[in-house]
Every structure is written in structure tokens, then in C-alpha cells.
Amino acid sequence: MTSEILESIFESALRSKIFSNREVLRPDYIPDELPHREEQIVKLGSILAPALQKSRPSNVFIYGLTGTGKTAVTKYVLKKLLKKASEVGSDVVACYVNTRQDDTTYRVLVRIGECLGLRIPFTGLSTAEVYRRVMRALDSLSTIMIVVLDEIDFLVKKRGDELLYRLTRANEELTRSKISVIGITNDVRLVESLDPRVRSSLGEVEMVFPPYNALQLEDILWRRARIAFKEDALGDGVISLCAALAAREHGDARRALDLLRVAGEIAEREGADKVTTDHVYKARAEIERDRVFEVVSTLPLHSKLVLLSIMKLCRDLGRSPTTGEVYALYREFCKTLRIESVTQRRTSDIISELDMLGIISAKIVSRGRYGKTRIISLAVSPNIIEEALAEEPRLEPLLKILRPR
């Protein structure tokens, strides 16, 4: 019976009434044109152009909110640069590393080595030895290398900025080759946390990518939709609704494309002839659930404990708790688990981080002569948070407190 159902599902997919090519709606697809980012393309192209004359381009620090085209523009310009370098006989090597995936200094260096044709074991060597091998391999090629470190905030927060310091100072050791670094981050405050020496080296040129507005997002979606969907597969108002919802959330093109793609997939699963605005709303709920689950389940233990404290207080008090109330309950939870608690200042930082992630809302209010405090509320469904926290085995004793008997 199950086999027959699967066969039916597979046959339906092959006869899709909705999609012609859904891949163009995925965030890693780089189109032939990037509308509304012409200024950024020209600027980055002019920064990297000296590589064609065997001169080291300036290091670049690119930041802006999620879905503002940072990665797409960087990959687009590098693709064009490498093509031109091949035509004119210039030796240029580019290496893209997403440090959310390769999240240790060792793994980043291994990835850079692979771009140079170097084989390095994934374990067994010291980081210093891997760095030496990569530098020797690079210098032997007599080339200009451009290393893109995407989402570098993940690496810096986890491992510090030692790798950035080494890479931005590598040209002092190299004799025949040169290396340039492009750092990309969603965290506009990351640059403030870097060592001043790294900041000055990496930030030789800084680029800020502004959010897209609703009209720009609509134009981007229409360009992709013409390739992605079959004729007459989109109902009235679908594109404009996706654009409006994404524009409301910081002009995120990735979000807009995800909404459109998931809405199409929901319509396909339902056997509908067209994607409607109802499918878009269903897609928004599905994406939100997946996003919150991923963010919460990957938080460090103490961040999870702070979030669990906020959840319990919101439920028990029937109002938004203060930072002090959250810290008091968090400490109780740490005692229950027999682990050392972090300081109140660090707890306050964690609350700010959760606020930045959109999981909670923390507002500063005045208490008159008692000074100011923050009142904290959940910004997403507590059920999704609880489901994600349940992925952490160490929290099981505390989660039992929240569950109704």
C-alpha cells in the first residue's frame, strides 16, 4: 500500500502543473543578471580588478542583513573575474568558504588548500602545520588568491579572529603570491568585536548592502518566476504578496524566494492547478516553524536555559518578565542541572542575542526612581520553542516542569 502511494507521489511530481524549474528559486542559484545591485557589482568589480594585473586587491568587509544579495553579488563578480583572467592569461584563484558549515580554523584552511589543489587530511595535523602547507602551496603557484569567508560571524563567535588575523597578515610571509580576503557577515556589529589589527586589515574597503524594497523584490520575483513556473501557474497577487511579506521583514530577497518556492510546493502537494495567496500564507507558517526550530535547536546550552526561563515565566506570570526575574530562574535551572551559571551581564547579552534573532522581544522601560529595566516576551510560538528545546537531552528534567500533567 505504501509503495503504491509513493508511486503516485512520484508520478505526480513528474507531471507537475506548477514548476518548470524550481531550482531558480533557491538562494544558491546565481542568475545571469542581478537587478538592483548594479552599484555594488561595479564597486566590488573595481576593487578586485587589480588582480588581472597581478596586483593584490584590497581586502573587503561586506555586511548587511540576510537576503540583501551579498553572497550572490560576490559570487557573480568572481565568476566574471575568473572568466576574464582566463581570457587574458592572468593567474587568479578564488576560494569560497561558508564558515557556518566549515566552522573551525582547521576546516577553513583545509577548504582553502583544496582550492589550491592541496590534499590535507581532515584530522591529525596541527592548525599551524596546515597553515604552513597552505602558504607553501600558494607561494609555489605565483598567483593572486581571493578567499571569500561567508558568514564569518559564526567562525569569529565560535573560534575568535585568529584565522582572520593570519590571513590578512599572510602577505608578509608570501614572496611570489598574494592573498586577498573578502569577509561577509549578516551581523552589522561584528566589526566592533574584532581585534583592532584585524579590523584595520580586513576593513581596507567596507561595503554595506541595503535591504530591498517591496517593488525591487517584486521585480526580482517576476524575473525568477518566468523561468521557475509553468504558464498560468501563478494566481493573482501571489508575487506581490511574497514581496510585501519579505519587505516587511527587512527586505530579504532570500525570504521572498523561499516563500514563493514553498508556496508552489504546497500547491503541488495539494494537487492544485495554481499557486494562490492562501498557499503563500501556508508557506509563511511552514518556513517560520522551520526557521525557529533550526535557530533554537542550535543555540548554546546557556542560551537555551535563558530561553526556557523566559518561556516558563511568561506562562506562570501571565505577563512579560524582567531581566532580573529571568536571571533568577535561570540560576535555579543551572543549580538543578548542577552546572555553573554565567554572570548577569552575560545573561543580559544572551537576551540581546535572542532579541536580535527574533525569538524574543526585549523592550527597555523606565521604572522611575528605580531606573530602567527590560521586559521580555516571546516573539514566536512557545510550542515550536519547546519542540526545539526537546532536542537537547540535558534539558529533559526541566522541560517536564513545563508540560501539563
N, C-alpha and C positions, 0 to 999 in steps of 0.2 A: 504493500500500500504506500509506504513512504517513498519507495523507489518510483512509483507512478507519479506521485505528487512532485518529486524533484524533476522528473522528466518533463512534466507540464510547465514547471517554472522555467527550466532551461529553454524549452521551445518558445515560451512567451518572450523571453529575453532576446532570442534570435529574430523574433518578429516584432520588435519594439515599434510602437506607434509614436513614441516620444523622441528618442535620441537618434541622431545621425552619427555624432562623435562627442560623447560626453567628456572625453579627456581634455578638451579645450577649456572646460570649466574648472579644471583642477589648478590649485595655486602654483604647482611647479611647471606648468605649461608656459613657455615663453613665446608670445606671438611675434609676427614679423614687424609689427608696429606697436609702440606703447603710447597710446594717446594721453595727453595731459601731463606728460613727464618729459616733454621736449627740452625744457630748460635744464633739468637735472641730467639728461642724457648728454647734452652738449657740454655741460660743465665737467662731468666725470670723464668724458672723452678727451677733453682738452688737458685734464690733469694727467691722464695715462698716456697720451700721445708721445711724450719724450722716449718711451720705451722703444719705439720704432727706430730711434736714432742711437740706441744702446745707452741711453741715459736713464738713471733711476728716477721714476716718477715719485712725487711726494706721497707720503703716507696719507691715508684718508680716513676720517672718522665720520660714519654716516649714521644719523639717528632720526627717529620719527616713530609714530605709533604703528601698531600692527596693520598690515594691509595697505600701506601707502606707497608700495612699489619699490622699496629699497633693494630687495634681492633681485627682482625682475630687471630693474634698470642696470644693476651691476653685472648680472649675467649677460644681458643684452649687449652692453658696451664691450665686455671682454670677448664675447663671441665675434663681434665686428673687428676688434683689435687684433685677435689671433689670425683672422682671415687676411687682414691687411698685412700683418707681419709675414705670413706665408707668401704673399704675393711679392713683397719687396725683398725677401730674403733676410729679414731681421729675426734674431733668435729670442723669442719671448715665450715664457712658460707661465700658465695660470693655474692656480690650485684653489678650488672652492672647498671649504670645510665648514660644516654646520656643527658648532660646538655644543649644541644641545644633545646631539647624537654622539659625537666624539668628545666626551665631556671630561677628559683628563689631558694633561700636558703630553703624556706619553702617546696617547691615541692621536692627538692632533699632529704630533711630529711624525708618527707612522704614516698618516694620510699625506702629509707634505712629501715625505720620502717616496711614497707610491707615485705621486705626480712627477717625480724626477726619475722614475724607473728603478727605484731602490727597493729591495726586499728586506723588510725588517720584521723579526718575529714579534707577535703581539704581546709576548711576555718574555721575561728572562734577562733583559738588559736594563741598565740604569738609564734614567731620563737623560742624564748628562752624556752618556755614550751614544744614545740615539740622536741627540742634538749634534754631536760631533760628526757622526756619519752623514747626517743630512747636509750639514755645512760643507763637508768634503765633497759630497756628490754634486752639490750645487756649484761649487767653485770649479769643479772639473769640467763643467759644461760651458763655461764662459757665456752666461746668458743673463737676461733680466727676468726675474721671477716675481709674479704678483700673487700674493697669498690673500685670499678673502676669508675672514673669520666671521661667519654669520652667527647672530645671537650670542655674541661674546659675553653678554651679561651672565649667561649660565656658567661659563667657564670661570669668569672672574669671581662670582659669588661663591663658587664651589672650591676653586683652587688658588684664588688670588691672581695677581697680574704678573707673575714671574715669566710666563711664556711671552706675553706681550713685550716685556722689558727685553728679553733675549732677542726676539725677532726684530724689534725696532733698533737694536744696537748691533745686529748681525753684520751690517756693512763695515763695521770697524774691523771685523775678522776676515771678511772676504777680500780677495785680491783680484780675481778675474770676473766674478759675477756680482750682481747686485740684487737686493730683495726689497720689495715694497709691500706694505701691509694695508689692506682695506678692512677696517673693523665696522661691523654693522650691528646695531642694537635697537631694541624697542624701548629700552629704558633711558629716557632723556636725562636722568640723573646719574647714570653710570659714570660719566666722565668725571664727576665730582669725587668719586670714591677711588679713582686711580692714583697711583703714586705720581707726584708732580713730574718726575722724569719721563714716565710712560706717557702721561698726558701731553707733554710738550712734543714728544717724538711722534706719537700716533696721531695727534691732532694737528699735524702740519697744515692740513686743509680739513675744514669741517663742513659737512653738508647736512642740512635739515630738510626732511621731506614732509611737506604739509599734508593734512588729510584731504581726500577728495570730497567735493560737494555732491549733492544729490544728482545734479544734471550731468556732471562728469561720470559718476558711477553708472547712470542710465546709459550714457553713450558707450562706456566700456562693456556693459552687459549686452547691449544690442549687437555690438561687433562680434562678441563671442557666440551669442545666441544664434546668429545666422548660420554659423558652422555647426554648432552643437545640436540643434533641434531640427526635426523634420518640419516641413512646411505645414503651417496651420496647427502646430502642436502647442503653441503658447496662447493661453486665453488673454482676454483684455485685462490690462492693469497689472499683469504679473511682473514685468520688468520694472515698472515704476515703483511697485510696492517693495520689491527686493532692494532697489536703490534707496528708497526712502528709509527703510528699516536700517540699512547699513550706514547711511549718512547720519542717522540719529546716534549711532554708536561709533563716533569718531571717524567717519569717512573711510571705513575699512573695505577695500575692494575684495579682499580675500573672503570676508564675511558675505559680501553681496554675491560673489560667485558660488560660495558654498550653499547659500540659501536657494539660489536658482537650480543648482545641480541636485540638491537633496529634494527640493520640491518636485523636480522631474522624476526622480527615483521613486518617490512616494506615489506619484500619479501612475507610474509604470507598474508598481506593485499592486495597485488597486485596479489595474486594467482599464484606466481612464483613457479617453481619446485625446484629452487636452490637459495641460497644466493650468490650474486655476489659482486664484488668490487664496482659497481655502488650503490648497496644498502648500502654499508659501507659509501660512501660519503654522501648519503642522510641522513643516521643516524647521521653523524657528524654534519650536518647543523641543524638537529632537536634537538639534545642534546645541542648544543651551544645556540640555541634560548631559550630553557627551562632553561638552567643554568643562562644566563644573566638576563632573566626575573625574576627568583627567587631571585638572588642576589640584583638586583636593587630595586625590589618592597619591599624588607625587610630592606633597608637602613634607617637610622635615617633621619629626615626631613632635617637637615642642610647638610648632605652628598648628599641628593637628589638635594638640591638647588645649591651646588657646581657643581655637575654633569650637571645640567641644564645650568648653566653658561658656562661651558666648551663647551657643545653642541652648544649653541647659538653663542658663539664667533668663534668656528671652522667654522660654516656655514657663519656667517656675514663677518669675516675677510678673509676667504679663505686661512688661514694658521693656524699654531699651536699657541695658545695664551700663554702668560707668566703667572706665578703665580700672579703677581700684577694685570694684566688685569682681571683674573678670580675673584680675591678678590673684585675688584671694582664693577664688575657686580653683584656678589653675594650680596654685601651690598645693591645695588639698589633693588634687588629682595626682600631682607628682609624688606626694607622700604615699598615696595609695599604691602607686606603681613602684615605689622605692627607688626613685631616680632624683637626681639633684635638679632643682628648678633654676631657670635663668633669672636674671635681675628684673626689677620692674621696668627699668629703662629698655631692656631688650624686649620685654613683653610689649611695651608701647610701640617699638619698632615693628614687631610682628603684626600688631594690629594695623599699622600703616601699610604694611606689605599686603595684608589680606584685603584692605580697602582698595589698594591700587589694582589688585587682581579682580576686583568687582565681586568678591564673595560676600563681603560685608560693607556696611556704610557707617563710617565713623565721623560724627559731626562735633565740632567744638562748641560748647555752650558756656555762657557765663553764669557763675553761681554767686554773683555779688561779692560780698566781702570774703567769701570762701575761695575766690579765684575762679579759674576755668577748668573744665574737665571735658572729656569726650563721652558722648553717649553713642552706643554701638547697637546696630541692628543687622539682621541677616538680609542680604540683598538677593538671595536665591532660595529655592525650596529647601527646607530642612530635611525633607525625605531624601533628596539627592545627596546632600552632605552626609547624612547618616549612612547611606548606602556606600559612599566612597570611603568613609572612615572605617567601615567594617572590613575593608581590605587590609587594615593594619591589625595583625593578631594581638599586639600588645595592648590595644585599646578595648578588647573584648570585655574585661571586667567593668570598665566604665560605661560602655555602651548599654550594658544590661540595666543600668540605672535609668536610662532614657526610655527604654522600651516598656510599654504598658504591660501590666501583669494579667 
